[in-house]
Amino acid sequence: MNLKNEKEISAHWINGKWIISGKQGKSINPANGMPIGDYFEAGENEANMAIAAAKDAFENSSWKHDRALRARVLNAMAANFGKYEDELIYLLGLENGKVKKHAKFEVKIVPECLRFNAALALTEAGRAASVEANNISILLHEPVGVAGIIAPWNSPAALVIRSLAPALAAGTTVVAMLPRQTAQINHLIAKIISETPELPDGVVNIITGGHVAGAILVESEQVPVISFTGSTETGKNIAAVGAKNLKRLGLELGGKTPVIVCHDADIELLIPKVIAALTVFSGQFCMTGSRLLLQDTIADAVLAALIPCLKALNVSPAANSDSDMGPLIDKSNVERVNALVEDAIKNGAVPLLRGGIVHEVPLSAGAFYLPTVLEVNDNKMPIVQQEIFGPVLTVQRFSSDNEAVALANDNSYGLAASVWSQHIDRPLQIARALQCGTVWINDWATLYDQFEEGGYKMSGLGRMRGIAVIEDFLEAKHIVMTPGRSPQG
């Protein structure tokens, strides 16, 4: 791709070929609303074509049988992504609105994920045992078939690879659908993967799609597993439809991360992390630290340090080298976020920092929304309970650890949490009591491919990353052998 060309065309990559078909649309730069290229959105025909290619590759290539091949391909894919690092960072800024430091954060974890799963392809194993004297039991793990991956627009490179890498390690073939909001990024991801040595045609198929193509993947009897990252409501719909075919599901859904700050927290270390937790990807992150729970004896000091820093952030296009936070994905999301904030203020939330929509030229042409901080007393308010997907922080005060835990757990989500305390036992006690899948102590958003990531309650099913993720893509087969009686004497 000529990344400086304003007339790029995003195509689908199916069975080793570029396919230009489907509904045509324009890719938009969210910083100024201007078109940056064209794309084609997959419909029923393109989705079925990709499924057929993946099924044929699963049945007629050596992919599902050859662990060594899978490991080589994943390692080669990692190297390819490394070669295209600058191009990916550029496009994540241009089409996704990410400032350079946030785009680099996303891009850097892609090769690491691929390499970890290359190792997993070689180390994942079954077991054998002799339960009775005259037989041997063998447990084998076999790939389930075609995997459907549906990735979101907020972190397209990291989140499609997070599902793709273990799916390939397991030996499944894949149809990956990415959304139209990141069509140019999707094309570059497909191009990088297409250049991977030894990858058989049809093993990976990448389409840009929406509701129509997504529904085909979820409904198809030829796609026995779906790995989805996105909203809880969409996840519920996928689960309902997938149940008709007893489809395997790996779902990482919404989050409403509480940041619990105890009276003995290190404020100097805390403030930069709270700012990052709110502004990375412009708050469009399932693990955004959107609830700040402050112990009453430290609350005023934290707010006095935090609010001026948020107010001083440089919110501007990703193309600006000194930008701290870029735009939201589009103006419709700006209006959605602002409506939630206005409703909260109307119903009693106190604005400590009323950022909001940028009306001044030239930023007014883009989808910019300044960080907003609201203090609330009612934990049942929608602004506290719902995932906002924007740089909006609610502040609540607590007096005891039990109260902090009760506030944090009083939510339908349970993806992640952050606890701040310098005490040796206190933060671990709080972490054990929290109903969520990941807890950081004196930190935020530290993720490792070696450890599982996922949510409790309405934040999902199963786990991404770690050892557990590959289980979504594997069947277990028990073989019992009775070779005959051992010779006597």
Secondary structure, DSSP 4 states (H G I P E B T S, - for coil): --TT-TTEEE-EEETTEEE--SEEEEEEETTTTEEEEEEEE--HHHHHHHHHHHHHHHHHSSTTT-HHHHHHHHHHHHHHHHHTHHHHHHHHHHTT---HHHHHHHHHHHHHHHHHHHHHHHH---EEE-SSTT-EEEEEEEE-SEEEEE--SSSHHHHHHHHHHHHHHHT-EEEEEEEGGGHHHHHHHHHHHHT-TT--TTSEEEEEE-HHHHHHHHH-TT--EEEEES-HHHHHHHHHHHGGGT-EEEEE----EEEEE-TT--HHHHHHHHHHHHHGGGG-STT-EEEEEEEHHHHHHHHHHHHHHHHT--B--TTSTT-SB---S-HHHHHHHHHHHHHHHHTT-EEEE--EE--STTGGGTT-EE-EEEE-S-TTSHHHHS---SSEEEEEEESSHHHHHHHHHSSSEESEEEEE--SSSHHHHHHHHS-SSEEEES-S----TTS-B--EETTEES-BSTTGGGGGGEEEEEEEE---PPPP-
